[in-house]
Amino acid sequence: MQNYKIIGPREIGKGILIEMDAGYVSPSDKNNQIFLQESKDFKDYSKPFEFYAVLQKYNTPNRNGRIYPERILKRESENYKKNYINKKVALSELNHPESSLIDLDRVSHIITEMWWDGNVLLGKLLLLTSPGFHERGIVSTKGDQAANLLRLGVTLGISSRGVGSLKKVGDQNEVQDDFELICFDLVSSP
């Protein structure tokens, strides 16, 4: 994969597209509350750290002034399911790097499921935590770090990362057909 420049808010051109307000993982979400209570109590150390999250939206202007057309985001979500989720290699990082490559030293989670609810792409994330975190609360990996933040009640953002071009359409920058979805990183800004 080629190294690209990050395209900033309101810029056009071809490069890495990072969406800081695409979605979130919320400790207050009712689907996540049961798990979080169990993880706070550390009663079952073998229980995986899994969460439901909003991943992305189509035909909705975002904070970066971009719109992802339905056909492009649906195509990429299907490709992502087929090429990454189904093969159990849908790795993502804690925070965004300035690269289109996924760095294994920064991997914190894997996406295990994805589905649509209207124009909202939802997903299930599995945090990649260590035995030391489960057994003693030792934070030694990026997955441990994310799990500990969520266990303490911090809401983390989900930010999609991909490569593609933007074209000015009215007041918005529209993602073009060459867009390729890379991953969904966890970030500090929900």
Steps between C-alpha positions, in 0.01 A plus 500: 500500500632845408569769761260794458462848649216557747229717343389757756150636563359694204793397273454314173735265317617143549641364823413355840146586611457501878153559644518603864123510556394186321384316811567411859524229765300616798512346846144632552360305202259242645662220296838583654389566860469133602848421373651806665351412839640147470843631401503746794437212737761275327288194583564315175856550375442294188213721377598686180485879485237545225306816416240626256576826324390744233768471229398735217204664321418559136344809336561697823738799511766450763716736703770491231253630242487165319220281375530128434249402229286195578626289209867558589467436874281192446748364243792554736319351800428185296864484386612547860276218620617265226872583506558575868219406741430158347875424504534627860758765402292818546767658723481863611710731716476714811529855356574585138844470353614722214508202267268280302671193647383321815784479754480180707664679796196730515220246439236513774196321361347297222160552337306171523163601350352783292142578391280786381217670688364753252793720397703409811771233486521316833761255617621273774856552625717257693774670702826307477590482868778313677477232772678745735217749461233238567680342794665800668381816327847560350484724193764381254336515155294752304198269544556506879520879488171530309327246729615685811375836365158351422488318835556839667205652310683684221311525168736435209443610143507275198675654206508340159825505305519452126670615182327679217415824325269786588311720256325826588121463463314808621625588848621145573789285388367173360697177527565356154487148349871433563440495879640195683407438864800400715368473857308655791737642762415589861564867572461743789247729331154339478 
